[in-house]
Amino acid sequence: MPVLTAPPIRRAIGGCKQWLPDLRLGLQNLLANRMRSLLTMLGMIFGVAAVVSMLSIGAGARQKVMALIEQMGVHNLIVEAKETIEWQAHDKIRRISPGLTLQDYRIIRDDVDDIAAATPRKRFTPSKTIPKSQQDPPVVYGVAANYTDIAGLHLIQGRFFSPDEESHARSICVLGAGAKSNLFGAADPIGQYVKLNQQWFQVIGVASPQLSSQTEVAGVPSQDLNNVVYVPLNAAILRLEDSYSNVRDEIDGIYLHLADTADVPQVAQVVRAILNWSHHSAGDFSVIVPAELLAEQRRTERLFNAVMVAIASISLLVGGIGIMNIMLASILERTREIGVRRAVGARQFDIVRQFVVEATIISFVGGSFGIIFGVFMSRLIAWLAGWSTIVTAFSIILAFVVSISVGLIFGIYPAMKAARLDPVEAIRYE
């Protein structure tokens, strides 16, 4: 029993067959003028490449910023002291504010109900280390034992110190991945000793690598989070001497991990109010809210995408003008051909279809080569400048769709003009 083809399918197949002769004829006409066709495609190639490469650069930069913010923890609050080592500025602040203290930390813990975990931080850079640092000296972080849970810190070797070891100010430490390489190179540091200023600390663990930024990101100061030595908070306060201890705050940071049900912005306002009251509005601290930074970064990302696409689309617009120009020139050259086709029965729609197909071929081929060139440019920029670039499917699809649309839009007017030519006058055209 024969299978009957549905009428819609037959119509679709018939419609495709009508386009095949125009596609073949369009390719022949473009190949007949290879240099002109290539020069016309260059506008589309550079336009699409600009869209792909610019969006890839933006995507790479935004991904790094987003990862840094997410690493801080969307359920965390970070209080940073605004310290200075200039005596006059320090004395001016101390007249109205005691600086960030352990008392501030205790008050916040007692008055804010949504805090699941918290730790103060005492940070400074030692003047000398043994083994000698091969690069910049590591930064010492004095923190509580629950810092790993608050900061999402993972260990690749050994362990972190316990609450009992922290309360007894044990002389032990955990190295960041960069500090481990900086002090011990490829050797195993577990069980070895590190001298920070005048105090020896035994290494009990090595932390996994963390994302770091060389510049300030969304208000967060730049710092290499891998070149860090973590020690118990009490050991940092009681055993280590800071060269600028007379102008430093008692502690320079507080990490607060909030419950999942907490209203993070609301808790941040409460923390600011508490510190403003105890510091007499001296403005010597800042409260970093990663959740707010993340939301702001996402809004900026959408705006950045729109601006980048608008800027890069100017190149595509220029390419579209080039297509219109070449199609108008082609109509003048092929006026007699158009007249002959109309005289033997071709409809206006057939003429429109022929020239639209040619414009589409130019934009399709130009867009394809533009995508390849754009991917190559993004890789080249990443290699030369050391930037992170990410070629996303969105950028490729967007650039390709826009290039095809530009070809169609700028090809319709010349096609309509060709279709409206009078057959008799077109045949007489020399």
N, C-alpha and C positions, 0 to 999 in steps of 0.2 A: 504494500500500500504506500503510495508516494507521500512524502511529508510536504505539506503546504507551507510555504514561507509567508509569514504574516505581512500584511500590507505595509505597516510602518517600517519593517526591516527592508522590504523591497524599495521603499521610497528613499531610505537612508543610503542603500547601496547605489541606487540610481543617482542620488545627489553627489556622492563621492566620485562616480564615474564622470560626471559633468566637469568636475574640477581637475581631473587628471590631465586632459589636454592643455588646459591653461597653465598648470604647473610645469608641464614639459616645455611649453612655449616660453614661459617666463624664464626658465633656466637657460634655454637657448639664447634668449635676448641678453641676459646678464653675462653669459659666457662670451658672447660676441663682443662685448665691451668690458673686458676683464679689468683693466686699469681703472676705468670710471666706476665700475661696481665696487672695486676694492676701496677706492678713496671714499665712496659713499658709506661703506660699512665702517670705516675707521671711526666716524662719529659715534656709532652705536657701540663699537668695541670699547672705546675709551670711556663712554658713559656708563656702560654696564660694569666695566672694571672699577670705575670710581665708586659706584654704589657698593659693590662687593667688598672692596678693600677698606673703604671707610667704615662700613658697618662691622667688618671683622676687627678692626682696630678698636672701635668703641666697645664691641662685645667682650674683647679680651680684657680691656681696662675695667669695665664694669664687673666682670666676673670676679676679678681679683679683689675689688673693693667689697663686693657682696660677700665673698668668702671670708675676708678679714672681719667684717661686721658680724657675720654668723658665728665665727670662731669666738668672738667675745661673749656670745650667749644672748639669745633674745629674751631670756628670763633673768638676765643679770642687770645690775646697776653698778657702775664703777665711779667712785669718788676719787678725784685726782687733786692733790694739793698743788697750788700754784706757788712754787718755791722760788727763791732768789738767793744768790750768794753775795749780792751787794749789800753791805752793812747798812747803808742809809735807807735803802728801800725796805730791808728787813726790819729795821728799827721803827720805821713809819707804820708798818703793818702791825708790829707787836704792841704798839701803843693801844690798839683797839681790839686785837684778836690774838688768841694764844696759838693759832695755827691748828692744823689737824692733829688731834690727840687721841689716845686710847679712850679717854673719857667720852669723846664724840662717838666712837665706835660702840661703847657700852650703852650710851643713851639711845642710839639708833636701834640696837638690838632689843632694848627693853620697850621702846615706844612704837615700833613698827611690827604689826602682828604677822604680816605676810612673808617674813624672811624665813626661808628654809635652811640656809647656811650662810655663813659670812666669815670673812677673815680680814684683819688689817694687813698692811704691807709696809715693810721698811726696806727701802731700796737705796743702794749707793754703789759706786765703783771703787774697788780697792786700788790703792796706789801701787802695790806690787803683789805678784803671785808667784808661787813655786808649785809646779813647774812654770817656767816663764811663758807668758802668753806669746804665741807666734804672731798674732795679729792684734786687734784692739782688745784690751783687757775685758773679761766678762763682767757683767753687772750682777751684783748680789741681790737676790730677792729673799727677804725674811718674811715668811708666810706661815699660816697655820697648817695643820695636817690635812684639813679638808680642802685645801686649794685645788687638788686634782679634780674633785667633783665639781667645784665652782667654775673652774676655767676649762674643764674638759681636757685636762692634760693626761696623756697616756705615756706609759713607760715601755721602753723596748729592752731594757736591762734592769735587773735588780728590783728595788722597791722604793716607795716614798716613805718618809719618816712618819711615825705614829703619833697620836695625841700625847701619849706619855713621854715620848722622846722630845716632843715640842715643849711640853710644860717644864721639863727638866733641863731645857736649853742644851741638849746634847750636841756635841761637835761633829755633826754629820751633815752631808750635803747630797743633793741630786744635781747632776749636770744636764744642761740643755744639749741638744745635738751639736750645736755650733761650739759650745764651750768644751765639750768632750774632744772634738777635733782640734780646737785651739790649744788645749793644754796637753793632751795625751796623743794626738795624732791617731794612728791606727791601733794603738795598744789598748788592751782591755783596762778600763779605769776602776772597775769594781774592786773594792778593798784597798785601793791606793789612797794617798793623802794629798790634799791641796792646801797650801798655805795662803790665806787671804790676810793681807797686812801682817799681823803678828800672831795669828791664830791658825792652828792646823785643824782641818776638817777631813773626815774620812768619807770617801765616795761610796754611797750605797745604791745608787741608781742612775740611769740615763734616760732622759725624756725623749719622746719621739719628735721629729721635726715639726715646727709650726710655721704658719704663714707670717711673713713680716713685710713691712713697707719701709722704703727708704725716705718717704716724705709723709707729711701729716695727711691723714685720711679722715674726712668727715669730722674734724675736730679732735681726732685721736692722735696724740704725739707719735712720731716715728720712733721705732726702736727695734733692734734685732732681738726677737723673742727666742732665738735659738742660742745666742751667746749669753746665757744666763746660768747662774749657780743658785739653786734653791736651798735655803737653810732654814731651820726652825726660827720662828719669829723671835722667841726669847733669846736664842743664841745670837741673832743679829743685833738685838738691842743691848744685851749684857756683855757679849764677848768681843764684838767687833767695834772698832773705833772709826768713825767717819771723819775725814779731814775737815769737813764743813759742819760738824755736829752743832757748833754754837749758833749757826744760822739756819739749820734745818728744822722742819717740823718733827714732832715726836714720831709720827708715822706720816708717810706721804701718799697713802692710798688705802681705800677700803673697797673690798669686793663683796657685793650682796647678791646672793642667789635667791630669787623669789619663788614662791609656790606657783604651780601651773595655773591656778585659778586667780592669781593676783592681777590687779589692774596696774600694769607696769608704769604708765605715765602718772597715775594718781599717787603711787608710792614714791615716785621720783619727786613729785611736788612736796610730799611730806618730808622727805629727806632734806630737800633744799631748805624748807622752812625751819627744820631743826638746826641745821648748820648755820643758816643766816642769823638765827637767834643767838646761838652760842658764839659766833664769830662777829656779832654786831655789824652784819652786812658789809664786812671788809672786802668781800669779793676775792678771797684768797683760796678758793677751791672751785671745782667744776664737777658737775654730775653728768656723766655720760650714760645715755640710755640707748643701748644697741637696737632695741625694738623700734624706737623712733628714727634712728639713723637708717635702719633697713627700709622702713616705709618711705622715708624721704628719698633714699637712693633709687627705689623702684619708680617713684614719680619722676625723678630726674632722668631715669633710663628711658621712660616713654617719651619725654620731651626731647631727649638727645636723639632718639631714633627718628623722630619726625623731622628734626632740623637737619640731620645728616642726609636723610632721604631727599629732602627738599633741595639741599645744596648739590648733591650728586645728580639729581634729576635735571639740573640745568644743562649738564653735558648731554643727557639724553634728548633734551629739547633741541639743542644745537644739532644733534644727529638727525632728529626728525625733520628739521628745516632742510638739512642736506638731502634727505630722501625726497622731500617735496620738490626741491630744486631740480634734482636729477630726473624725477618723473616728468616734470613739466618740460624739461629739455627733450626727454625721450618722446613725448607727445608730438613736439614740433618735428622731430626727425621721422616719426612714423605716421604722420598725418595721412599720407596716401594709403598706407596699409590699413589704417582705421576705416578710411572711405571705402576701400575694396571689401572689407569684411562686412560693413553695413550694407553695401550694395548687393551682396550675395545672401543676405538674410540674417545677419547677426543682429541681435537686439541690443538696446542700450545696456541692459543688465549684463550681457555677455562681455561688452567692452569694459564696464566697471570691474567685473570680476577678474578680467585679465590683468589690469593694472594694479588692482588691490593685491592679487597674488604675487606679483613681482615685488611690490613694496614689502609684503610680508616675508618673502624669501630673504630680502636684504636684511630686515630687522632680525629674522630668526637666525640666520648665519652669523650676523654681527653680534647678536646676543650670546650665541654659543661660544664664539671665540672670546667675547668679553668676559664671560664667566671664567674661562680657563686663564685668561690674562689676569683677572682680578684675584683668583686664588694664588697664582704665582707671585703677584705683587704683595699680597698679604704675608706670604711666607718669606719673601725677600726682605720686607720691612721688619719682620720679627727677627730675622737673622742679623741684619745690619744694625738695627737700633736696640735689639735686646728686649723688645716689647712683647707682651703676650697678645697674640691675635687668634681669633676664633672665627672660622668661616661657618656660619650657621645655614641651615636649610632655608630659614626665613629670608636671609639676604639673597640667596641664589634665586629662590622662587620669585621674590619681589622684583629683583633686577630683570629677570627674564620676562615676567608678565608685563612690566612697564615697557620694556623694549619692544615687545610684540604689539602692545597697545599703541605706542608711539608710531610704529610702522603703519598700523591700520589707520590711525587718525590722520596722519600726514599723507597717506596714500589715497585717501578717499577723494579729496578735492581734485587732484590731477585726474583721477579716474572719472569723476563726474564731468570734468571739463572735456575729456576725450570722448565720453559717451554722447555729449551734446553737439558734437561737430556735425555739420550738415554733410551728408554723404556725397552730394554732387560737388560741393566746394572742396571737400577733402580729397576727392579723386583728382581734381584739377590742380591741387596744391603742388608746387615744385620746390 
